[in-house]
Every structure is written in C-alpha cells, then in structure tokens.
C-alpha cells in the first residue's frame, strides 16, 4: 500500500481541508462502514449516515459563503466522495448527488434564486438532478416532460425515471422542454422544483442489484405549478446547463468508483497476505503478484488523473469535457475490474455476503452506466480526434 499512501500524501491541502478530511475518514471508518452491510441488506435509506455527514456540515464545502456555505477546493470534495464511497457506496452516491444537482443552480442561477434556495442545501438538505426518461437516457434530447408558461407560473407535466435521491430530495433541478420552442435541443429548459409541490409524486423506487440503500426513484409531474421565478436562466437554455453540470459531476462519479476500487483492492491484498495454500501466502505466488501489480498500476495512474482533472476545475479551466470523460471511463471500468478480481481472489468467500467483496462487485456496476454510459464516453473521446471539416 506504500505507493498509494505516497500518492495520497502528495496532495497539498489547506489546514482547514486537512482537518475536514481527517474528520471524514474517521466518520467513514468508525460509523459509515460498519453500517454498510445492513443498509445493503435492507435497502433502507441510510438516514443515520446522512445525519452524521450533516453534523460535520459537509454540504457547506461546495456552497458559496454568500449563501451559507464554507467552500473548499473541488479536489477536497472529490477526496471526500472517495472516502465516503469506500466505506459505503450507497452513501457516497447520496451525498455526491447533492453536488451534482445543485451545481447548475450555483453556476446559472440568479441572485434571488441562490439566496432563497442554496441555504437549504448548505444546512444539510438533499437535492436531485432530474434528467432521465424512458425515452431519454444517453440521448437527453429525447425527453418529453413539458414546461408550459401560464402567466407568472410554469405548468409541468411528464415523468422521469432512475432519479438518485428522487424519493427524498428537498430540491429538484429538473430538465424538460419549453412548450412553443421547436427543436429537440433548442427546447430543453431547466427549472427548480421544491419538495411538496402539488402534482409531484414518487411512483416507484427501484429494487436494485447494487447501491441498494441509495434511493432511485421514478417521478410523475401532473400539472405541477411552480413560480416563473424558479426558471433557471431562460427558456431554451437547458442544454448548456446540462452539459456544464455533467462536466463537473463526471469526475465525482470517478471518485465514487475509485472509492469502491480502493476498498476492493485493500480487501484483496489483505486476504492474499493472510490466506495460505501449499504453505505459501497467496501473494507469494508469482501469477497473483502479476495480477496485483496490474491492478495497483492502474489504480495509481487513474487516481493521478483524478487529481489532474480536479486541478483543472479548481483553476477554472474553460473546457474539461474530454478529460472528464477519460477519467469517468477509466475509473469506472477499473472499479468493476477491481471488484470482480477481488471476488476471484477471495474464492468461495468472495461469493458470500459475509465478505464485502460481493457487495463491492454489485455496487461497482452502476458506475459504468450512470452519468453517461462508458460506451458514450468512448464515443465522445474518439470523436474529439476527428479533424474538423474545412
């Protein structure tokens, strides 16, 4: 583990960030990790974990000070995602989704919206990013949820699926199409929907293979009436908001995946150092050493790219789309490979729920699917090398 410890030690944190990260690691190892298996078994929402996270004031780290926050670096945020996800992947998704969802409001909202809504999240509220529909997955332009202007109000009709935090959110950043604007891309618009709005209902909570304690909901909007003041930017501005938000959330998904990968790697190495066959520890067999060497090398390289992308965000780089796609692709593929190999290394034990390798394998799979499938990211990366037509 020495090379991984050196990589962690190379990160330069402020005193405040170091103190917070120490607190997060302590919370993750002492409280969140011991609860993870039971939450996975019951698929119960991990409210105790969320209460403990809120006791640290963790949401405040990505909210500007003017709106009740205490902002720290994006790199520190990613480090927290990784630590929490290593302890419990479900809790990692829940907390990271707050950032994914609220970032569009921070970047594109007006001052009235920010002062009215952001303090709720800074104080520990939950948020949801509401994009996917049965007809709109990787191709968001296929969405059919409609926004119709009615004086000083907006009427919302439609349905969404696979919404993280959809059953528990206080604020929903909702994408749909503005009635009266032609064009699949041009009509996309963004609004803020608040918990308790009449006509908003949760129609289903998915029974999932992994991250079972993280609620993934289907939502219905039946003539939901919201004030026009909850319109983010203007009608038809939704696509730029959507693309901007994904560039910040994809590195977060990578950090989540790397938390799972770290947990699987540490479990595998610990087991292989302890388990003996033919009077040798498993890790003394050359073939298994080669396996671990490949996994460790990939983990170090991907984590190094994580910090590279984090630095770009903290330095306000204008376009990180391809870098974010590369990171998301490699980190999530690694998480699945690492978790699958951990099960293999543990043999029969890895297949049993007494060991968390089995849970990590189930948790890892979604990272290759959400925030753009890895097939889509490969397409984006490959397309970026096409010469522009003259």
VOZA-241715 format. One line per field, with one value per residue (C-alpha): residue number from 1; chain; residue in one letter; x, y, z. Coordinates in Angstrom, 2 decimals, always signed. Example, Ala and Ser with C-alpha at 12.3 -4.5 7.8 and 13.67 -1.06 7.14 Angstrom:
% VOZA-241715
seq = 1 / 2
mol = A / A
type = a / s
c1 = +12.30 / +13.67
c2 = -4.50 / -1.06
c3 = +7.80 / +7.14
% end
This chain:
% VOZA-241715
seq = 1 / 2 / 3 / 4 / 5 / 6 / 7 / 8 / 9 / 10 / 11 / 12 / 13 / 14 / 15 / 16 / 17 / 18 / 19 / 20 / 21 / 22 / 23 / 24 / 25 / 26 / 27 / 28 / 29 / 30 / 31 / 32 / 33 / 34 / 35 / 36 / 37 / 38 / 39 / 40 / 41 / 42 / 43 / 44 / 45 / 46 / 47 / 48 / 49 / 50 / 51 / 52 / 53 / 54 / 55 / 56 / 57 / 58 / 59 / 60 / 61 / 62 / 63 / 64 / 65 / 66 / 67 / 68 / 69 / 70 / 71 / 72 / 73 / 74 / 75 / 76 / 77 / 78 / 79 / 80 / 81 / 82 / 83 / 84 / 85 / 86 / 87 / 88 / 89 / 90 / 91 / 92 / 93 / 94 / 95 / 96 / 97 / 98 / 99 / 100 / 101 / 102 / 103 / 104 / 105 / 106 / 107 / 108 / 109 / 110 / 111 / 112 / 113 / 114 / 115 / 116 / 117 / 118 / 119 / 120 / 121 / 122 / 123 / 124 / 125 / 126 / 127 / 128 / 129 / 130 / 131 / 132 / 133 / 134 / 135 / 136 / 137 / 138 / 139 / 140 / 141 / 142 / 143 / 144 / 145 / 146 / 147 / 148 / 149 / 150 / 151 / 152 / 153 / 154 / 155 / 156 / 157 / 158 / 159 / 160 / 161 / 162 / 163 / 164 / 165 / 166 / 167 / 168 / 169 / 170 / 171 / 172 / 173 / 174 / 175 / 176 / 177 / 178 / 179 / 180 / 181 / 182 / 183 / 184 / 185 / 186 / 187 / 188 / 189 / 190 / 191 / 192 / 193 / 194 / 195 / 196 / 197 / 198 / 199 / 200 / 201 / 202 / 203 / 204 / 205 / 206 / 207 / 208 / 209 / 210 / 211 / 212 / 213 / 214 / 215 / 216 / 217 / 218 / 219 / 220 / 221 / 222 / 223 / 224 / 225 / 226 / 227 / 228 / 229 / 230 / 231 / 232 / 233 / 234 / 235 / 236 / 237 / 238 / 239 / 240 / 241 / 242 / 243 / 244 / 245 / 246 / 247 / 248 / 249 / 250 / 251 / 252 / 253 / 254 / 255 / 256 / 257 / 258 / 259 / 260 / 261 / 262 / 263 / 264 / 265 / 266 / 267 / 268 / 269 / 270 / 271 / 272 / 273 / 274 / 275 / 276 / 277 / 278 / 279 / 280 / 281 / 282 / 283 / 284 / 285 / 286 / 287 / 288 / 289 / 290 / 291 / 292 / 293 / 294 / 295 / 296 / 297 / 298 / 299 / 300 / 301 / 302 / 303 / 304 / 305 / 306 / 307 / 308 / 309 / 310 / 311 / 312 / 313 / 314 / 315 / 316 / 317 / 318 / 319 / 320 / 321 / 322 / 323 / 324 / 325 / 326 / 327 / 328 / 329 / 330 / 331 / 332 / 333 / 334 / 335 / 336 / 337 / 338 / 339 / 340 / 341 / 342 / 343 / 344 / 345 / 346 / 347 / 348 / 349 / 350 / 351 / 352 / 353 / 354 / 355 / 356 / 357 / 358 / 359 / 360 / 361 / 362 / 363 / 364 / 365 / 366 / 367 / 368 / 369 / 370 / 371 / 372 / 373 / 374 / 375 / 376 / 377 / 378 / 379 / 380 / 381 / 382 / 383 / 384 / 385 / 386 / 387 / 388 / 389 / 390
mol = A / A / A / A / A / A / A / A / A / A / A / A / A / A / A / A / A / A / A / A / A / A / A / A / A / A / A / A / A / A / A / A / A / A / A / A / A / A / A / A / A / A / A / A / A / A / A / A / A / A / A / A / A / A / A / A / A / A / A / A / A / A / A / A / A / A / A / A / A / A / A / A / A / A / A / A / A / A / A / A / A / A / A / A / A / A / A / A / A / A / A / A / A / A / A / A / A / A / A / A / A / A / A / A / A / A / A / A / A / A / A / A / A / A / A / A / A / A / A / A / A / A / A / A / A / A / A / A / A / A / A / A / A / A / A / A / A / A / A / A / A / A / A / A / A / A / A / A / A / A / A / A / A / A / A / A / A / A / A / A / A / A / A / A / A / A / A / A / A / A / A / A / A / A / A / A / A / A / A / A / A / A / A / A / A / A / A / A / A / A / A / A / A / A / A / A / A / A / A / A / A / A / A / A / A / A / A / A / A / A / A / A / A / A / A / A / A / A / A / A / A / A / A / A / A / A / A / A / A / A / A / A / A / A / A / A / A / A / A / A / A / A / A / A / A / A / A / A / A / A / A / A / A / A / A / A / A / A / A / A / A / A / A / A / A / A / A / A / A / A / A / A / A / A / A / A / A / A / A / A / A / A / A / A / A / A / A / A / A / A / A / A / A / A / A / A / A / A / A / A / A / A / A / A / A / A / A / A / A / A / A / A / A / A / A / A / A / A / A / A / A / A / A / A / A / A / A / A / A / A / A / A / A / A / A / A / A / A / A / A / A / A / A / A / A / A / A / A / A / A / A / A / A / A / A / A / A / A / A / A / A / A / A / A / A / A / A / A / A / A / A / A / A / A / A / A / A / A / A / A / A / A / A / A / A / A / A / A / A / A
type = x / x / x / x / x / x / x / x / x / x / x / x / x / x / x / x / x / x / x / x / x / x / x / x / x / x / x / x / x / x / x / x / x / x / x / x / x / x / x / x / x / x / x / x / x / x / x / x / x / x / x / x / x / x / x / x / x / x / x / x / x / x / x / x / x / x / x / x / x / x / x / x / x / x / x / x / x / x / x / x / x / x / x / x / x / x / x / x / x / x / x / x / x / x / x / x / x / x / x / x / x / x / x / x / x / x / x / x / x / x / x / x / x / x / x / x / x / x / x / x / x / x / x / x / x / x / x / x / x / x / x / x / x / x / x / x / x / x / x / x / x / x / x / x / x / x / x / x / x / x / x / x / x / x / x / x / x / x / x / x / x / x / x / x / x / x / x / x / x / x / x / x / x / x / x / x / x / x / x / x / x / x / x / x / x / x / x / x / x / x / x / x / x / x / x / x / x / x / x / x / x / x / x / x / x / x / x / x / x / x / x / x / x / x / x / x / x / x / x / x / x / x / x / x / x / x / x / x / x / x / x / x / x / x / x / x / x / x / x / x / x / x / x / x / x / x / x / x / x / x / x / x / x / x / x / x / x / x / x / x / x / x / x / x / x / x / x / x / x / x / x / x / x / x / x / x / x / x / x / x / x / x / x / x / x / x / x / x / x / x / x / x / x / x / x / x / x / x / x / x / x / x / x / x / x / x / x / x / x / x / x / x / x / x / x / x / x / x / x / x / x / x / x / x / x / x / x / x / x / x / x / x / x / x / x / x / x / x / x / x / x / x / x / x / x / x / x / x / x / x / x / x / x / x / x / x / x / x / x / x / x / x / x / x / x / x / x / x / x / x / x / x / x / x / x / x / x / x / x / x / x / x / x / x / x / x / x / x / x / x
c1 = +0.00 / +3.02 / +2.71 / -0.94 / -0.07 / +2.60 / +0.10 / -2.31 / +0.47 / +1.39 / -1.92 / -1.48 / -4.41 / -5.00 / -5.13 / -8.92 / -9.14 / -6.78 / -8.86 / -12.07 / -10.62 / -9.41 / -12.95 / -14.47 / -12.06 / -12.86 / -16.59 / -16.27 / -14.26 / -15.93 / -19.59 / -20.44 / -18.51 / -19.86 / -23.45 / -22.98 / -23.79 / -27.06 / -28.18 / -27.36 / -29.37 / -32.47 / -32.24 / -33.26 / -32.27 / -29.20 / -30.60 / -28.16 / -25.24 / -26.76 / -27.35 / -23.70 / -22.50 / -24.64 / -23.24 / -19.88 / -21.52 / -20.21 / -22.68 / -21.28 / -17.99 / -19.47 / -21.83 / -20.51 / -20.10 / -22.61 / -25.35 / -24.48 / -21.58 / -17.93 / -16.39 / -13.28 / -11.50 / -13.08 / -10.16 / -11.10 / -14.70 / -13.55 / -11.40 / -14.46 / -16.52 / -13.85 / -13.57 / -17.33 / -17.79 / -15.00 / -16.97 / -20.45 / -21.07 / -24.76 / -24.00 / -21.36 / -23.95 / -26.46 / -24.01 / -22.32 / -25.73 / -26.27 / -23.31 / -24.32 / -27.80 / -27.05 / -24.07 / -26.31 / -28.08 / -24.73 / -23.41 / -26.53 / -28.96 / -29.67 / -29.02 / -32.61 / -32.66 / -29.33 / -30.22 / -33.60 / -32.58 / -28.89 / -29.01 / -31.32 / -28.57 / -25.81 / -27.79 / -27.99 / -30.82 / -30.89 / -31.05 / -31.77 / -30.70 / -33.72 / -32.92 / -33.59 / -36.85 / -37.91 / -37.37 / -34.29 / -31.26 / -27.87 / -29.70 / -31.21 / -32.82 / -35.49 / -37.07 / -40.80 / -41.50 / -43.11 / -42.97 / -45.91 / -46.00 / -49.10 / -48.76 / -46.28 / -46.32 / -44.97 / -47.02 / -45.05 / -46.30 / -44.38 / -42.41 / -38.81 / -37.03 / -33.81 / -33.54 / -30.99 / -32.39 / -35.69 / -37.68 / -36.01 / -34.94 / -35.77 / -34.90 / -35.14 / -33.17 / -35.50 / -34.89 / -37.71 / -38.86 / -40.44 / -43.77 / -43.68 / -39.98 / -39.23 / -36.22 / -35.18 / -32.11 / -33.40 / -36.44 / -34.53 / -35.09 / -34.26 / -36.42 / -36.17 / -38.94 / -39.38 / -40.42 / -44.14 / -45.22 / -48.76 / -48.77 / -45.27 / -45.35 / -42.94 / -44.39 / -41.68 / -38.47 / -36.20 / -35.11 / -31.52 / -28.61 / -26.17 / -26.06 / -29.30 / -29.57 / -29.47 / -32.99 / -33.51 / -36.99 / -39.49 / -41.28 / -44.54 / -45.49 / -49.22 / -49.93 / -47.28 / -47.46 / -44.27 / -43.47 / -41.64 / -39.03 / -37.91 / -36.88 / -33.10 / -31.80 / -34.31 / -36.49 / -34.26 / -31.10 / -31.24 / -28.76 / -25.82 / -26.79 / -26.98 / -23.60 / -21.96 / -23.29 / -22.16 / -18.58 / -18.44 / -20.38 / -18.43 / -15.19 / -17.36 / -18.62 / -14.99 / -14.12 / -17.08 / -15.80 / -12.26 / -13.59 / -15.08 / -11.85 / -9.74 / -11.95 / -11.78 / -8.02 / -7.37 / -9.62 / -7.93 / -4.40 / -5.24 / -6.80 / -3.93 / -1.41 / -3.30 / -4.56 / -2.12 / -2.11 / +0.67 / +2.41 / +2.65 / +0.68 / -1.33 / +0.59 / +3.82 / +2.67 / +4.13 / +0.98 / -1.05 / +1.72 / +1.37 / -2.39 / -1.93 / +0.80 / -1.52 / -4.35 / -2.10 / -0.52 / -3.91 / -5.18 / -2.21 / -2.49 / -6.24 / -6.05 / -3.26 / -5.58 / -8.33 / -6.14 / -5.14 / -8.78 / -9.53 / -6.71 / -8.19 / -11.55 / -10.00 / -8.05 / -11.29 / -10.26 / -12.75 / -13.32 / -12.67 / -15.21 / -12.82 / -10.60 / -13.70 / -14.86 / -11.44 / -11.47 / -15.01 / -14.38 / -11.11 / -12.10 / -15.41 / -14.00 / -11.27 / -13.79 / -15.67 / -12.47 / -11.06 / -14.23 / -14.60 / -10.97 / -11.36 / -14.21 / -12.00 / -9.04 / -11.22 / -12.61 / -15.73 / -15.57 / -15.77 / -19.09 / -20.61 / -22.22 / -20.09 / -17.33 / -17.88 / -16.20 / -19.56 / -21.26 / -18.49 / -18.90 / -22.61 / -22.00 / -19.34 / -21.52 / -23.68 / -20.61 / -20.16 / -23.76 / -24.84 / -23.68 / -23.29 / -22.62 / -18.99 / -19.88 / -20.99 / -17.76 / -15.68 / -17.60 / -17.04 / -13.33 / -12.84 / -14.90 / -12.71 / -9.86 / -11.82 / -10.38 / -12.86 / -14.10 / -12.61
c2 = +0.00 / +2.26 / +3.67 / +4.56 / +6.24 / +8.30 / +9.35 / +10.50 / +12.31 / +14.24 / +16.11 / +19.59 / +20.52 / +23.66 / +23.28 / +23.50 / +20.85 / +18.52 / +18.79 / +18.11 / +15.12 / +13.64 / +14.00 / +12.42 / +9.46 / +8.93 / +9.08 / +6.76 / +4.06 / +4.17 / +4.74 / +4.57 / +1.40 / -0.73 / +0.08 / -0.57 / -4.29 / -3.88 / -0.97 / -3.03 / -5.96 / -3.96 / -1.36 / +1.16 / +4.77 / +5.46 / +8.40 / +7.91 / +8.29 / +11.45 / +12.89 / +12.19 / +13.78 / +16.83 / +17.05 / +17.73 / +20.43 / +18.67 / +20.16 / +23.59 / +22.72 / +23.20 / +26.13 / +29.72 / +31.63 / +34.28 / +31.62 / +29.94 / +27.76 / +27.39 / +26.48 / +24.33 / +23.09 / +20.77 / +18.39 / +18.22 / +17.50 / +14.60 / +13.25 / +13.26 / +11.44 / +8.77 / +8.30 / +8.04 / +5.73 / +3.44 / +2.99 / +2.77 / +3.22 / +3.99 / +6.85 / +8.10 / +8.38 / +10.15 / +12.79 / +13.32 / +13.72 / +16.84 / +18.43 / +17.09 / +18.55 / +21.88 / +22.85 / +24.11 / +26.43 / +27.77 / +28.34 / +29.54 / +30.76 / +34.43 / +36.06 / +35.77 / +32.04 / +31.44 / +33.37 / +31.64 / +28.04 / +27.37 / +27.80 / +24.75 / +22.59 / +24.20 / +23.33 / +19.65 / +19.42 / +16.81 / +17.53 / +15.56 / +16.07 / +15.10 / +14.27 / +10.65 / +9.48 / +6.19 / +7.85 / +9.86 / +8.14 / +8.80 / +10.99 / +13.66 / +15.38 / +12.67 / +13.93 / +14.69 / +16.35 / +19.70 / +23.19 / +25.41 / +29.11 / +30.29 / +33.95 / +34.16 / +30.37 / +27.32 / +24.13 / +20.86 / +17.58 / +14.38 / +11.63 / +10.77 / +7.53 / +6.44 / +9.60 / +9.38 / +10.97 / +11.31 / +9.97 / +12.14 / +15.38 / +18.84 / +20.47 / +19.04 / +20.52 / +19.42 / +19.33 / +19.32 / +21.07 / +24.50 / +24.38 / +26.55 / +26.20 / +23.99 / +21.70 / +18.79 / +20.64 / +24.20 / +23.50 / +21.99 / +24.11 / +23.88 / +24.68 / +24.22 / +22.15 / +22.20 / +19.33 / +19.18 / +20.83 / +19.62 / +17.19 / +15.85 / +12.19 / +9.29 / +6.42 / +3.79 / +3.10 / +0.64 / -2.64 / -2.64 / -5.03 / -2.65 / +0.65 / -0.62 / +1.94 / +4.82 / +5.65 / +5.55 / +6.80 / +7.29 / +10.63 / +11.91 / +15.56 / +16.12 / +19.80 / +20.87 / +24.64 / +26.48 / +30.21 / +31.53 / +32.68 / +29.02 / +29.08 / +28.65 / +31.11 / +31.39 / +29.09 / +27.02 / +27.46 / +23.95 / +22.20 / +24.42 / +24.00 / +20.22 / +19.92 / +22.23 / +20.24 / +16.88 / +18.07 / +18.64 / +15.54 / +13.01 / +13.44 / +12.97 / +9.64 / +8.70 / +9.50 / +7.35 / +4.49 / +4.88 / +4.58 / +1.21 / +0.24 / +1.11 / -0.92 / -3.95 / -3.66 / -3.39 / -6.37 / -8.47 / -7.65 / -8.24 / -11.62 / -12.69 / -11.81 / -13.87 / -16.88 / -19.77 / -22.53 / -25.12 / -23.49 / -20.15 / -16.95 / -16.38 / -13.19 / -15.18 / -16.85 / -15.05 / -15.24 / -13.47 / -10.91 / -10.06 / -9.63 / -7.29 / -5.37 / -4.67 / -3.53 / -1.36 / +0.30 / +1.12 / +2.45 / +4.78 / +6.10 / +6.71 / +8.40 / +10.62 / +11.66 / +12.33 / +14.94 / +16.34 / +16.93 / +18.32 / +20.83 / +21.89 / +22.54 / +24.45 / +26.56 / +27.28 / +25.58 / +26.53 / +23.06 / +19.78 / +17.63 / +15.11 / +14.95 / +14.28 / +11.56 / +9.86 / +9.94 / +8.63 / +5.87 / +4.58 / +4.91 / +3.09 / +0.31 / -0.13 / -0.27 / -3.12 / -4.98 / -4.48 / -5.67 / -8.67 / -9.67 / -9.26 / -11.78 / -14.12 / -13.74 / -14.50 / -17.60 / -19.01 / -16.41 / -13.65 / -15.02 / -14.90 / -11.89 / -12.28 / -10.58 / -7.15 / -8.12 / -9.48 / -6.15 / -4.12 / -6.06 / -5.25 / -1.62 / -1.09 / -1.93 / +1.20 / +3.43 / +2.24 / +3.17 / +6.43 / +9.95 / +8.65 / +5.01 / +4.15 / +3.41 / +7.03 / +8.28 / +6.19 / +7.77 / +11.29 / +10.68 / +9.09 / +11.77 / +14.50 / +13.40 / +13.88 / +16.65 / +19.47 / +19.83 / +22.82
c3 = +0.00 / +0.25 / -3.27 / -2.62 / +0.68 / -1.09 / -3.74 / -1.02 / +0.82 / -2.34 / -2.24 / -0.79 / +1.42 / +3.41 / +7.18 / +7.09 / +4.36 / +6.21 / +9.37 / +7.46 / +5.62 / +8.91 / +10.28 / +7.17 / +7.30 / +10.96 / +10.32 / +7.33 / +9.11 / +12.53 / +11.66 / +7.96 / +7.04 / +9.93 / +8.88 / +5.16 / +5.07 / +6.96 / +4.82 / +1.73 / +3.11 / +3.99 / +1.20 / +3.86 / +3.19 / +5.41 / +7.34 / +10.21 / +7.81 / +6.36 / +9.84 / +10.73 / +7.49 / +8.16 / +11.71 / +10.04 / +7.91 / +4.83 / +2.33 / +3.10 / +1.39 / -2.09 / -1.35 / -1.70 / +1.54 / +0.49 / +0.60 / +3.89 / +2.77 / +3.65 / +0.29 / -0.08 / -3.20 / -5.74 / -5.12 / -1.43 / -2.40 / -4.62 / -1.78 / +0.49 / -2.14 / -2.41 / +1.38 / +1.92 / -1.08 / +0.10 / +3.33 / +1.75 / -1.97 / -1.40 / +0.96 / -1.45 / -4.23 / -1.99 / -0.83 / -4.21 / -5.87 / -3.75 / -5.54 / -8.98 / -8.60 / -7.01 / -9.19 / -12.03 / -9.60 / -8.34 / -11.86 / -13.69 / -11.04 / -10.37 / -7.01 / -5.82 / -6.56 / -4.87 / -1.70 / -1.50 / -2.26 / -1.61 / +2.19 / +2.37 / +0.90 / +2.95 / +6.09 / +5.08 / +2.58 / -0.19 / -3.91 / -7.08 / -10.69 / -12.79 / -16.41 / -17.45 / -19.02 / -20.57 / -23.97 / -22.96 / -21.49 / -23.08 / -25.63 / -23.42 / -26.41 / -26.38 / -23.15 / -23.27 / -19.91 / -20.79 / -19.30 / -20.28 / -19.49 / -17.63 / -16.68 / -13.82 / -13.41 / -15.21 / -15.53 / -15.55 / -16.98 / -17.61 / -15.90 / -15.04 / -14.15 / -12.40 / -10.30 / -7.47 / -4.28 / -6.12 / -3.17 / -0.51 / -2.20 / -0.89 / -4.23 / -7.75 / -10.65 / -13.43 / -17.19 / -19.72 / -22.88 / -23.15 / -24.96 / -28.06 / -28.84 / -31.84 / -31.95 / -29.73 / -28.43 / -28.57 / -26.36 / -23.42 / -20.32 / -16.62 / -13.59 / -9.82 / -8.26 / -4.49 / -2.24 / -1.57 / -4.83 / -5.62 / -8.52 / -7.80 / -6.83 / -6.44 / -8.47 / -7.95 / -6.04 / -7.83 / -6.25 / -7.45 / -7.76 / -6.02 / -4.10 / -2.63 / +0.16 / -2.30 / -3.43 / -7.20 / -7.98 / -10.77 / -10.60 / -12.05 / -12.70 / -13.03 / -13.70 / -11.19 / -10.87 / -9.94 / -9.99 / -13.04 / -10.52 / -10.41 / -14.08 / -14.36 / -16.97 / -19.81 / -21.91 / -24.18 / -22.10 / -20.66 / -22.93 / -21.97 / -18.31 / -18.74 / -20.44 / -17.92 / -14.98 / -16.38 / -16.79 / -13.03 / -11.98 / -14.06 / -12.07 / -8.98 / -10.36 / -10.94 / -7.31 / -6.23 / -8.39 / -7.06 / -3.51 / -4.47 / -6.25 / -3.21 / -0.91 / -3.23 / -3.64 / +0.09 / +0.84 / -1.84 / -0.69 / +2.97 / +2.19 / -0.08 / +2.62 / +5.19 / +3.21 / +2.74 / +0.16 / -0.25 / +2.76 / +0.99 / +1.30 / -1.85 / -2.60 / -2.74 / -5.97 / -8.97 / -11.07 / -8.38 / -7.90 / -11.60 / -11.14 / -8.18 / -9.99 / -12.93 / -10.65 / -8.48 / -11.53 / -12.99 / -9.66 / -9.24 / -12.80 / -12.65 / -9.25 / -10.59 / -13.42 / -10.86 / -9.20 / -12.59 / -13.53 / -10.06 / -10.53 / -13.87 / -12.21 / -9.32 / -11.82 / -13.74 / -16.99 / -19.69 / -21.16 / -19.35 / -21.19 / -22.73 / -19.65 / -17.53 / -19.94 / -19.87 / -16.07 / -15.74 / -18.28 / -16.80 / -13.14 / -13.51 / -15.70 / -13.08 / -10.23 / -11.95 / -12.79 / -9.29 / -7.57 / -9.88 / -9.34 / -5.58 / -5.63 / -7.67 / -5.30 / -2.27 / -3.98 / -2.35 / +0.40 / -2.18 / -3.38 / +0.11 / +1.76 / +4.89 / +2.91 / +1.37 / -1.94 / -3.10 / -2.30 / -3.92 / -7.15 / -7.23 / -6.27 / -8.93 / -11.93 / -11.86 / -12.14 / -15.74 / -16.55 / -14.92 / -15.90 / -19.46 / -20.23 / -20.88 / -24.49 / -24.84 / -23.24 / -25.63 / -28.48 / -27.11 / -26.64 / -30.06 / -31.82 / -30.32 / -32.60 / -35.81 / -37.97 / -38.39 / -41.93 / -43.68
% end
